[in-house]
Amino acid sequence: MSKQFCNDFKNDVLFKYLLCDDLDPDCIFMLKLFIENILNIKCHQITVLNPDLNPKDKDMVLDIKVKTTNGDIIDIEMQNSTFSKSHYCRFQQYGATLLASQKEKGKDYIETAHPVYQIIFIDKDNLRLIDTYRSTNEEGLVEKYNFITRSYVQLPYINIIRKQKGLKRMTGIELALYIFKNGIDNDIIGLTDQGVINIMKKKLEKFNEEAKLRDMYYKRDLNRAANESEKQEIYEKGKIEGKVDLIEARYGIREEEWVLSLNEKQLKAIDRIIFEEIVYKKFKQRIDEINE
């Protein structure tokens, strides 16, 4: 097991560890901080429905039930994730599934249905920190009795806020998201008067005391890296095959080995040059003359 210090809250295991224990005042503090500031919901009671850290859990989604100060019951799903078209579709399916699971046999939908909120932390640039979606009409008015609201927290934007305000003027939620993005760096450590920093630092130290948790952390990182590498390999293979098929369709010649030997710049040029040259020999010569 690795003894290296774990410090990235974007890691699914550390992310869930920070928030999963609703009997821990520090976890409750962090949950309220995120829920109230991201969703603008005032919490009276918070219950984590799946607190266990299971190494076989594929997505490490945190399922939460909240009773608001108004007495309303809402379901919240919180997770850290990468972003792609497949993930975007999956998030919508998760929200719909969570809403459908509220139905109880023999009861009317009105009796059991309550709002579903999703908070998804993404390490990808955008033009705002929090991007929220709900069902609206063409005039932008929210649909009556809208039940699903999805908020993407786009972590890179926090560094823009830091440049604009400086760490000392950042709010608790902004500091928490800054740590999510950048870790507890030297600048953050100096702000000892901030409760959120002290809590996250303490949780980080406790996490690193547990060899089992550290092992889960590093296996999670390795699995994610392997998955990303495999996806890239599949993508590159598909891209190469597409070029080979294109050349064969144009010239009637299948050149797999030659295409595999080309660099990225040469591969990109194929789509343009192939329609400029009628003769295959001339086409190949022009591609070969392109330098990296």
Residue pairs with C-beta under 8 A, 6 or more apart in sequence:
1 211
1 212
1 214
1 215
2 214
2 215
2 218
3 214
4 214
4 218
5 208
6 14
6 204
6 207
6 208
6 213
6 214
6 217
6 218
7 183
7 184
7 204
8 14
8 183
9 15
9 18
9 80
9 179
9 180
9 183
9 200
10 80
10 121
10 123
10 155
10 180
10 181
11 80
11 217
11 220
11 221
12 59
12 60
12 79
12 80
12 220
13 53
13 55
13 60
13 213
13 216
13 217
13 220
14 204
14 207
14 217
15 60
15 79
15 80
15 121
16 53
16 60
16 62
17 53
17 203
17 207
17 213
18 27
18 30
18 200
18 203
19 27
19 30
19 31
19 34
19 48
19 62
19 78
20 27
20 48
20 50
20 51
20 52
20 53
20 62
21 27
21 48
21 51
22 28
22 31
22 46
22 47
22 48
22 51
26 199
26 202
26 203
27 48
28 46
29 195
29 196
29 199
30 176
30 196
30 199
30 200
31 43
31 46
31 48
31 64
32 43
32 46
33 172
33 173
33 176
33 196
34 78
34 119
34 173
34 176
35 41
35 43
35 46
35 64
35 66
35 76
35 119
36 42
36 43
37 171
37 172
37 173
38 119
38 130
38 151
38 153
38 173
39 76
39 117
39 119
39 149
39 151
41 66
41 68
41 74
41 117
42 68
42 69
42 70
43 66
43 67
43 68
43 69
44 66
44 67
44 68
44 69
44 71
45 66
45 67
46 64
46 65
46 66
47 64
47 65
47 66
48 62
48 63
48 64
49 63
49 64
49 65
50 61
50 62
50 63
53 213
53 216
55 216
55 219
55 220
59 79
59 81
60 79
60 80
61 77
61 78
61 79
61 94
62 77
62 78
62 79
63 75
63 76
63 77
63 98
64 75
64 76
64 77
64 78
65 73
65 74
65 75
65 76
66 73
66 74
66 75
66 76
67 73
68 74
72 114
72 115
73 114
74 114
74 115
74 116
74 117
75 98
75 99
75 102
75 114
75 115
75 116
75 117
76 116
76 117
76 118
76 119
77 94
77 95
77 98
77 116
77 117
77 118
77 119
78 118
78 119
78 120
79 119
79 120
79 121
80 120
80 121
81 87
81 91
81 120
81 121
81 122
82 122
82 123
82 124
83 122
83 124
83 152
91 118
91 120
91 150
92 150
94 118
95 116
95 118
95 148
95 150
96 148
98 116
99 113
99 116
99 147
99 148
102 112
102 113
102 114
103 109
103 112
103 113
104 111
104 112
113 147
114 147
115 146
115 147
115 148
115 149
116 147
116 148
116 149
117 148
117 149
117 150
117 151
118 148
118 149
118 150
118 151
119 151
119 153
120 150
120 151
120 152
120 153
121 153
121 155
121 180
122 152
122 153
122 154
122 155
123 155
123 156
123 181
124 154
124 155
124 156
125 154
125 156
125 157
126 152
126 154
126 156
126 157
127 157
128 154
128 157
129 153
129 154
129 157
129 158
129 161
129 177
130 151
130 152
130 153
130 154
131 151
131 152
131 154
132 149
132 150
132 151
132 152
133 149
133 150
133 151
133 152
134 142
134 143
134 146
134 148
134 149
134 150
135 142
135 143
135 146
135 148
136 142
136 143
137 143
153 177
155 177
155 180
155 181
156 181
158 174
158 177
158 178
158 180
158 181
159 178
159 181
159 182
161 170
161 174
161 178
162 170
162 174
162 178
165 174
167 175
167 178
167 187
167 188
167 191
168 191
170 178
172 194
172 195
172 196
173 196
175 188
175 191
175 194
175 196
175 197
176 196
176 200
178 188
179 188
179 197
179 200
182 188
184 197
184 200
184 201
184 204
188 197
189 197
189 201
191 197
192 198
207 213
207 214
207 217
208 214
239 267
240 256
240 259
240 260
240 267
243 259
243 267
243 270
244 254
244 255
244 256
244 259
246 270
246 271
246 274
247 253
247 254
247 255
247 259
247 270
247 274
247 280
248 254
248 255
250 274
250 280
250 283
251 280
251 283
253 280
255 284
258 284
259 267
262 270
262 287
263 292
264 292
265 290
265 291
265 292
266 287
266 288
266 290
269 286
269 287
269 290
270 287
273 283
273 286
273 287
274 283
276 283
277 283
277 286
